[in-house]
Amino acid sequence: MGIGDKIDNAKDQLAGKAKGAAGDTTDNEDLQAEGKVQETKGDLKAAGEKVKDAFK
């Protein structure tokens, strides 16, 4: 996994957590869901990169 990929994945994870927290604070269910999706996207991309690295 390249450093750029790690940064992008971490960025998605952190942005998702922030959106989820903002949604929790404001009781905005759409923002909560959007944050969860973005965080999950970052998690899945990171997992995919780890699998690719395992088969190298």
PDB file with SEQRES, HELIX, SHEET and CRYST1 records, atoms N, CA, C and O in Angstrom:
SEQRES   1 A   56  MET GLY ILE GLY ASP LYS ILE ASP ASN ALA LYS ASP GLN          
SEQRES   2 A   56  LEU ALA GLY LYS ALA LYS GLY ALA ALA GLY ASP THR THR          
SEQRES   3 A   56  ASP ASN GLU ASP LEU GLN ALA GLU GLY LYS VAL GLN GLU          
SEQRES   4 A   56  THR LYS GLY ASP LEU LYS ALA ALA GLY GLU LYS VAL LYS          
SEQRES   5 A   56  ASP ALA PHE LYS                                              
HELIX    1 AA1 ILE A    3  THR A   26  1                                  24    
HELIX    2 AA2 GLU A   29  ALA A   54  1                                  26    
CRYST1    1.000    1.000    1.000  90.00  90.00  90.00 P 1           1          
ATOM      1  N   MET A   1       0.862  -1.166   0.000  1.00  0.00           N  
ATOM      2  CA  MET A   1       0.000   0.000   0.000  1.00  0.00           C  
ATOM      3  C   MET A   1       0.903   1.223   0.000  1.00  0.00           C  
ATOM      4  O   MET A   1       1.807   1.342   0.828  1.00  0.00           O  
ATOM      5  N   GLY A   2       0.653   2.116  -0.924  1.00  0.00           N  
ATOM      6  CA  GLY A   2       1.432   3.337  -1.000  1.00  0.00           C  
ATOM      7  C   GLY A   2       1.003   4.340   0.057  1.00  0.00           C  
ATOM      8  O   GLY A   2      -0.110   4.279   0.580  1.00  0.00           O  
ATOM      9  N   ILE A   3       1.890   5.248   0.357  1.00  0.00           N  
ATOM     10  CA  ILE A   3       1.594   6.265   1.376  1.00  0.00           C  
ATOM     11  C   ILE A   3       0.417   7.139   0.958  1.00  0.00           C  
ATOM     12  O   ILE A   3      -0.372   7.564   1.802  1.00  0.00           O  
ATOM     13  N   GLY A   4       0.295   7.407  -0.340  1.00  0.00           N  
ATOM     14  CA  GLY A   4      -0.829   8.206  -0.828  1.00  0.00           C  
ATOM     15  C   GLY A   4      -2.156   7.513  -0.587  1.00  0.00           C  
ATOM     16  O   GLY A   4      -3.141   8.153  -0.220  1.00  0.00           O  
ATOM     17  N   ASP A   5      -2.182   6.189  -0.794  1.00  0.00           N  
ATOM     18  CA  ASP A   5      -3.405   5.425  -0.548  1.00  0.00           C  
ATOM     19  C   ASP A   5      -3.764   5.441   0.937  1.00  0.00           C  
ATOM     20  O   ASP A   5      -4.929   5.584   1.306  1.00  0.00           O  
ATOM     21  N   LYS A   6      -2.752   5.292   1.772  1.00  0.00           N  
ATOM     22  CA  LYS A   6      -2.993   5.308   3.220  1.00  0.00           C  
ATOM     23  C   LYS A   6      -3.585   6.654   3.648  1.00  0.00           C  
ATOM     24  O   LYS A   6      -4.506   6.711   4.464  1.00  0.00           O  
ATOM     25  N   ILE A   7      -3.046   7.719   3.088  1.00  0.00           N  
ATOM     26  CA  ILE A   7      -3.535   9.059   3.435  1.00  0.00           C  
ATOM     27  C   ILE A   7      -4.975   9.243   2.970  1.00  0.00           C  
ATOM     28  O   ILE A   7      -5.810   9.764   3.709  1.00  0.00           O  
ATOM     29  N   ASP A   8      -5.265   8.812   1.738  1.00  0.00           N  
ATOM     30  CA  ASP A   8      -6.630   8.938   1.214  1.00  0.00           C  
ATOM     31  C   ASP A   8      -7.620   8.129   2.044  1.00  0.00           C  
ATOM     32  O   ASP A   8      -8.718   8.602   2.340  1.00  0.00           O  
ATOM     33  N   ASN A   9      -7.237   6.915   2.420  1.00  0.00           N  
ATOM     34  CA  ASN A   9      -8.123   6.077   3.225  1.00  0.00           C  
ATOM     35  C   ASN A   9      -8.355   6.688   4.605  1.00  0.00           C  
ATOM     36  O   ASN A   9      -9.482   6.704   5.099  1.00  0.00           O  
ATOM     37  N   ALA A  10      -7.310   7.179   5.212  1.00  0.00           N  
ATOM     38  CA  ALA A  10      -7.434   7.805   6.528  1.00  0.00           C  
ATOM     39  C   ALA A  10      -8.279   9.072   6.439  1.00  0.00           C  
ATOM     40  O   ALA A  10      -9.057   9.377   7.344  1.00  0.00           O  
ATOM     41  N   LYS A  11      -8.117   9.809   5.335  1.00  0.00           N  
ATOM     42  CA  LYS A  11      -8.898  11.030   5.141  1.00  0.00           C  
ATOM     43  C   LYS A  11     -10.387  10.698   5.062  1.00  0.00           C  
ATOM     44  O   LYS A  11     -11.209  11.378   5.675  1.00  0.00           O  
ATOM     45  N   ASP A  12     -10.734   9.651   4.306  1.00  0.00           N  
ATOM     46  CA  ASP A  12     -12.136   9.235   4.214  1.00  0.00           C  
ATOM     47  C   ASP A  12     -12.668   8.792   5.578  1.00  0.00           C  
ATOM     48  O   ASP A  12     -13.789   9.132   5.956  1.00  0.00           O  
ATOM     49  N   GLN A  13     -11.859   8.037   6.302  1.00  0.00           N  
ATOM     50  CA  GLN A  13     -12.289   7.557   7.613  1.00  0.00           C  
ATOM     51  C   GLN A  13     -12.522   8.710   8.581  1.00  0.00           C  
ATOM     52  O   GLN A  13     -13.540   8.748   9.273  1.00  0.00           O  
ATOM     53  N   LEU A  14     -11.588   9.644   8.629  1.00  0.00           N  
ATOM     54  CA  LEU A  14     -11.716  10.770   9.559  1.00  0.00           C  
ATOM     55  C   LEU A  14     -12.845  11.718   9.163  1.00  0.00           C  
ATOM     56  O   LEU A  14     -13.577  12.209  10.023  1.00  0.00           O  
ATOM     57  N   ALA A  15     -12.984  11.971   7.876  1.00  0.00           N  
ATOM     58  CA  ALA A  15     -14.069  12.845   7.415  1.00  0.00           C  
ATOM     59  C   ALA A  15     -15.412  12.207   7.724  1.00  0.00           C  
ATOM     60  O   ALA A  15     -16.355  12.893   8.118  1.00  0.00           O  
ATOM     61  N   GLY A  16     -15.500  10.903   7.547  1.00  0.00           N  
ATOM     62  CA  GLY A  16     -16.739  10.200   7.864  1.00  0.00           C  
ATOM     63  C   GLY A  16     -17.075  10.274   9.343  1.00  0.00           C  
ATOM     64  O   GLY A  16     -18.229  10.489   9.712  1.00  0.00           O  
ATOM     65  N   LYS A  17     -16.075  10.098  10.184  1.00  0.00           N  
ATOM     66  CA  LYS A  17     -16.302  10.203  11.633  1.00  0.00           C  
ATOM     67  C   LYS A  17     -16.756  11.608  12.005  1.00  0.00           C  
ATOM     68  O   LYS A  17     -17.641  11.782  12.843  1.00  0.00           O  
ATOM     69  N   ALA A  18     -16.146  12.607  11.378  1.00  0.00           N  
ATOM     70  CA  ALA A  18     -16.513  13.995  11.681  1.00  0.00           C  
ATOM     71  C   ALA A  18     -17.947  14.285  11.242  1.00  0.00           C  
ATOM     72  O   ALA A  18     -18.710  14.918  11.972  1.00  0.00           O  
ATOM     73  N   LYS A  19     -18.308  13.821  10.051  1.00  0.00           N  
ATOM     74  CA  LYS A  19     -19.682  14.028   9.575  1.00  0.00           C  
ATOM     75  C   LYS A  19     -20.678  13.309  10.476  1.00  0.00           C  
ATOM     76  O   LYS A  19     -21.735  13.849  10.803  1.00  0.00           O  
ATOM     77  N   GLY A  20     -20.334  12.092  10.873  1.00  0.00           N  
ATOM     78  CA  GLY A  20     -21.215  11.341  11.764  1.00  0.00           C  
ATOM     79  C   GLY A  20     -21.402  12.048  13.096  1.00  0.00           C  
ATOM     80  O   GLY A  20     -22.512  12.106  13.626  1.00  0.00           O  
ATOM     81  N   ALA A  21     -20.319  12.583  13.635  1.00  0.00           N  
ATOM     82  CA  ALA A  21     -20.395  13.307  14.906  1.00  0.00           C  
ATOM     83  C   ALA A  21     -21.215  14.584  14.762  1.00  0.00           C  
ATOM     84  O   ALA A  21     -21.999  14.934  15.645  1.00  0.00           O  
ATOM     85  N   ALA A  22     -21.026  15.278  13.638  1.00  0.00           N  
ATOM     86  CA  ALA A  22     -21.815  16.492  13.403  1.00  0.00           C  
ATOM     87  C   ALA A  22     -23.291  16.138  13.270  1.00  0.00           C  
ATOM     88  O   ALA A  22     -24.155  16.861  13.765  1.00  0.00           O  
ATOM     89  N   GLY A  23     -23.573  15.038  12.610  1.00  0.00           N  
ATOM     90  CA  GLY A  23     -24.962  14.589  12.488  1.00  0.00           C  
ATOM     91  C   GLY A  23     -25.556  14.213  13.828  1.00  0.00           C  
ATOM     92  O   GLY A  23     -26.726  14.489  14.093  1.00  0.00           O  
ATOM     93  N   ASP A  24     -24.753  13.582  14.680  1.00  0.00           N  
ATOM     94  CA  ASP A  24     -25.218  13.229  16.030  1.00  0.00           C  
ATOM     95  C   ASP A  24     -25.535  14.487  16.833  1.00  0.00           C  
ATOM     96  O   ASP A  24     -26.542  14.555  17.538  1.00  0.00           O  
ATOM     97  N   THR A  25     -24.664  15.472  16.714  1.00  0.00           N  
ATOM     98  CA  THR A  25     -24.830  16.706  17.472  1.00  0.00           C  
ATOM     99  C   THR A  25     -26.073  17.475  17.050  1.00  0.00           C  
ATOM    100  O   THR A  25     -26.778  18.045  17.883  1.00  0.00           O  
ATOM    101  N   THR A  26     -26.333  17.484  15.747  1.00  0.00           N  
ATOM    102  CA  THR A  26     -27.457  18.263  15.221  1.00  0.00           C  
ATOM    103  C   THR A  26     -28.713  17.430  14.982  1.00  0.00           C  
ATOM    104  O   THR A  26     -29.710  17.941  14.473  1.00  0.00           O  
ATOM    105  N   ASP A  27     -28.668  16.145  15.347  1.00  0.00           N  
ATOM    106  CA  ASP A  27     -29.782  15.216  15.103  1.00  0.00           C  
ATOM    107  C   ASP A  27     -30.158  15.173  13.622  1.00  0.00           C  
ATOM    108  O   ASP A  27     -31.332  15.039  13.279  1.00  0.00           O  
ATOM    109  N   ASN A  28     -29.161  15.289  12.754  1.00  0.00           N  
ATOM    110  CA  ASN A  28     -29.356  15.248  11.308  1.00  0.00           C  
ATOM    111  C   ASN A  28     -29.059  13.825  10.832  1.00  0.00           C  
ATOM    112  O   ASN A  28     -27.900  13.429  10.704  1.00  0.00           O  
ATOM    113  N   GLU A  29     -30.121  13.067  10.575  1.00  0.00           N  
ATOM    114  CA  GLU A  29     -29.953  11.668  10.201  1.00  0.00           C  
ATOM    115  C   GLU A  29     -29.260  11.512   8.845  1.00  0.00           C  
ATOM    116  O   GLU A  29     -28.517  10.552   8.639  1.00  0.00           O  
ATOM    117  N   ASP A  30     -29.497  12.443   7.923  1.00  0.00           N  
ATOM    118  CA  ASP A  30     -28.843  12.374   6.615  1.00  0.00           C  
ATOM    119  C   ASP A  30     -27.335  12.536   6.755  1.00  0.00           C  
ATOM    120  O   ASP A  30     -26.569  11.818   6.114  1.00  0.00           O  
ATOM    121  N   LEU A  31     -26.916  13.463   7.578  1.00  0.00           N  
ATOM    122  CA  LEU A  31     -25.489  13.690   7.801  1.00  0.00           C  
ATOM    123  C   LEU A  31     -24.859  12.506   8.530  1.00  0.00           C  
ATOM    124  O   LEU A  31     -23.721  12.134   8.245  1.00  0.00           O  
ATOM    125  N   GLN A  32     -25.591  11.918   9.464  1.00  0.00           N  
ATOM    126  CA  GLN A  32     -25.104  10.727  10.154  1.00  0.00           C  
ATOM    127  C   GLN A  32     -24.873   9.592   9.165  1.00  0.00           C  
ATOM    128  O   GLN A  32     -23.842   8.921   9.202  1.00  0.00           O  
ATOM    129  N   ALA A  33     -25.842   9.387   8.286  1.00  0.00           N  
ATOM    130  CA  ALA A  33     -25.733   8.311   7.306  1.00  0.00           C  
ATOM    131  C   ALA A  33     -24.598   8.575   6.320  1.00  0.00           C  
ATOM    132  O   ALA A  33     -23.844   7.665   5.974  1.00  0.00           O  
ATOM    133  N   GLU A  34     -24.482   9.810   5.875  1.00  0.00           N  
ATOM    134  CA  GLU A  34     -23.410  10.172   4.945  1.00  0.00           C  
ATOM    135  C   GLU A  34     -22.042   9.934   5.580  1.00  0.00           C  
ATOM    136  O   GLU A  34     -21.123   9.444   4.924  1.00  0.00           O  
ATOM    137  N   GLY A  35     -21.917  10.279   6.842  1.00  0.00           N  
ATOM    138  CA  GLY A  35     -20.662  10.057   7.559  1.00  0.00           C  
ATOM    139  C   GLY A  35     -20.339   8.585   7.692  1.00  0.00           C  
ATOM    140  O   GLY A  35     -19.188   8.180   7.528  1.00  0.00           O  
ATOM    141  N   LYS A  36     -21.337   7.788   7.985  1.00  0.00           N  
ATOM    142  CA  LYS A  36     -21.140   6.346   8.135  1.00  0.00           C  
ATOM    143  C   LYS A  36     -20.703   5.725   6.809  1.00  0.00           C  
ATOM    144  O   LYS A  36     -19.818   4.870   6.773  1.00  0.00           O  
ATOM    145  N   VAL A  37     -21.336   6.169   5.716  1.00  0.00           N  
ATOM    146  CA  VAL A  37     -20.974   5.656   4.388  1.00  0.00           C  
ATOM    147  C   VAL A  37     -19.531   6.011   4.056  1.00  0.00           C  
ATOM    148  O   VAL A  37     -18.775   5.166   3.577  1.00  0.00           O  
ATOM    149  N   GLN A  38     -19.152   7.245   4.306  1.00  0.00           N  
ATOM    150  CA  GLN A  38     -17.792   7.678   3.981  1.00  0.00           C  
ATOM    151  C   GLN A  38     -16.762   6.952   4.841  1.00  0.00           C  
ATOM    152  O   GLN A  38     -15.699   6.568   4.354  1.00  0.00           O  
ATOM    153  N   GLU A  39     -17.076   6.768   6.102  1.00  0.00           N  
ATOM    154  CA  GLU A  39     -16.154   6.057   6.998  1.00  0.00           C  
ATOM    155  C   GLU A  39     -16.001   4.599   6.555  1.00  0.00           C  
ATOM    156  O   GLU A  39     -14.893   4.063   6.543  1.00  0.00           O  
ATOM    157  N   THR A  40     -17.107   3.968   6.196  1.00  0.00           N  
ATOM    158  CA  THR A  40     -17.076   2.589   5.730  1.00  0.00           C  
ATOM    159  C   THR A  40     -16.296   2.472   4.429  1.00  0.00           C  
ATOM    160  O   THR A  40     -15.554   1.511   4.227  1.00  0.00           O  
ATOM    161  N   LYS A  41     -16.465   3.453   3.551  1.00  0.00           N  
ATOM    162  CA  LYS A  41     -15.726   3.474   2.286  1.00  0.00           C  
ATOM    163  C   LYS A  41     -14.217   3.475   2.558  1.00  0.00           C  
ATOM    164  O   LYS A  41     -13.469   2.728   1.927  1.00  0.00           O  
ATOM    165  N   GLY A  42     -13.782   4.303   3.484  1.00  0.00           N  
ATOM    166  CA  GLY A  42     -12.365   4.343   3.843  1.00  0.00           C  
ATOM    167  C   GLY A  42     -11.894   3.032   4.442  1.00  0.00           C  
ATOM    168  O   GLY A  42     -10.791   2.571   4.149  1.00  0.00           O  
ATOM    169  N   ASP A  43     -12.726   2.431   5.280  1.00  0.00           N  
ATOM    170  CA  ASP A  43     -12.379   1.147   5.891  1.00  0.00           C  
ATOM    171  C   ASP A  43     -12.229   0.049   4.833  1.00  0.00           C  
ATOM    172  O   ASP A  43     -11.282  -0.736   4.874  1.00  0.00           O  
ATOM    173  N   LEU A  44     -13.170   0.003   3.891  1.00  0.00           N  
ATOM    174  CA  LEU A  44     -13.134  -1.023   2.855  1.00  0.00           C  
ATOM    175  C   LEU A  44     -11.940  -0.850   1.920  1.00  0.00           C  
ATOM    176  O   LEU A  44     -11.307  -1.826   1.519  1.00  0.00           O  
ATOM    177  N   LYS A  45     -11.639   0.403   1.578  1.00  0.00           N  
ATOM    178  CA  LYS A  45     -10.485   0.648   0.719  1.00  0.00           C  
ATOM    179  C   LYS A  45      -9.197   0.226   1.424  1.00  0.00           C  
ATOM    180  O   LYS A  45      -8.307  -0.347   0.795  1.00  0.00           O  
ATOM    181  N   ALA A  46      -9.091   0.499   2.702  1.00  0.00           N  
ATOM    182  CA  ALA A  46      -7.900   0.114   3.459  1.00  0.00           C  
ATOM    183  C   ALA A  46      -7.788  -1.409   3.533  1.00  0.00           C  
ATOM    184  O   ALA A  46      -6.694  -1.958   3.402  1.00  0.00           O  
ATOM    185  N   ALA A  47      -8.904  -2.083   3.740  1.00  0.00           N  
ATOM    186  CA  ALA A  47      -8.891  -3.543   3.798  1.00  0.00           C  
ATOM    187  C   ALA A  47      -8.493  -4.127   2.444  1.00  0.00           C  
ATOM    188  O   ALA A  47      -7.730  -5.091   2.384  1.00  0.00           O  
ATOM    189  N   GLY A  48      -9.002  -3.553   1.367  1.00  0.00           N  
ATOM    190  CA  GLY A  48      -8.649  -4.015   0.034  1.00  0.00           C  
ATOM    191  C   GLY A  48      -7.167  -3.859  -0.252  1.00  0.00           C  
ATOM    192  O   GLY A  48      -6.552  -4.732  -0.864  1.00  0.00           O  
ATOM    193  N   GLU A  49      -6.599  -2.762   0.184  1.00  0.00           N  
ATOM    194  CA  GLU A  49      -5.167  -2.541  -0.008  1.00  0.00           C  
ATOM    195  C   GLU A  49      -4.350  -3.562   0.788  1.00  0.00           C  
ATOM    196  O   GLU A  49      -3.316  -4.037   0.317  1.00  0.00           O  
ATOM    197  N   LYS A  50      -4.810  -3.894   1.985  1.00  0.00           N  
ATOM    198  CA  LYS A  50      -4.097  -4.893   2.798  1.00  0.00           C  
ATOM    199  C   LYS A  50      -4.129  -6.263   2.137  1.00  0.00           C  
ATOM    200  O   LYS A  50      -3.145  -7.001   2.175  1.00  0.00           O  
ATOM    201  N   VAL A  51      -5.279  -6.603   1.523  1.00  0.00           N  
ATOM    202  CA  VAL A  51      -5.385  -7.895   0.832  1.00  0.00           C  
ATOM    203  C   VAL A  51      -4.436  -7.906  -0.364  1.00  0.00           C  
ATOM    204  O   VAL A  51      -3.746  -8.898  -0.600  1.00  0.00           O  
ATOM    205  N   LYS A  52      -4.399  -6.817  -1.112  1.00  0.00           N  
ATOM    206  CA  LYS A  52      -3.498  -6.749  -2.263  1.00  0.00           C  
ATOM    207  C   LYS A  52      -2.048  -6.904  -1.808  1.00  0.00           C  
ATOM    208  O   LYS A  52      -1.263  -7.594  -2.458  1.00  0.00           O  
ATOM    209  N   ASP A  53      -1.695  -6.271  -0.704  1.00  0.00           N  
ATOM    210  CA  ASP A  53      -0.323  -6.355  -0.189  1.00  0.00           C  
ATOM    211  C   ASP A  53       0.012  -7.780   0.253  1.00  0.00           C  
ATOM    212  O   ASP A  53       1.150  -8.226   0.111  1.00  0.00           O  
ATOM    213  N   ALA A  54      -0.977  -8.486   0.785  1.00  0.00           N  
ATOM    214  CA  ALA A  54      -0.746  -9.849   1.262  1.00  0.00           C  
ATOM    215  C   ALA A  54      -0.409 -10.799   0.117  1.00  0.00           C  
ATOM    216  O   ALA A  54       0.305 -11.782   0.315  1.00  0.00           O  
ATOM    217  N   PHE A  55      -0.916 -10.511  -1.068  1.00  0.00           N  
ATOM    218  CA  PHE A  55      -0.673 -11.389  -2.209  1.00  0.00           C  
ATOM    219  C   PHE A  55       0.517 -10.971  -3.058  1.00  0.00           C  
ATOM    220  O   PHE A  55       0.751 -11.557  -4.114  1.00  0.00           O  
ATOM    221  N   LYS A  56       1.257  -9.991  -2.629  1.00  0.00           N  
ATOM    222  CA  LYS A  56       2.447  -9.568  -3.376  1.00  0.00           C  
ATOM    223  C   LYS A  56       3.603 -10.482  -3.108  1.00  0.00           C  
ATOM    224  O   LYS A  56       4.689 -10.279  -3.651  1.00  0.00           O  
TER     225      LYS A  56                                                      
END                                                                             
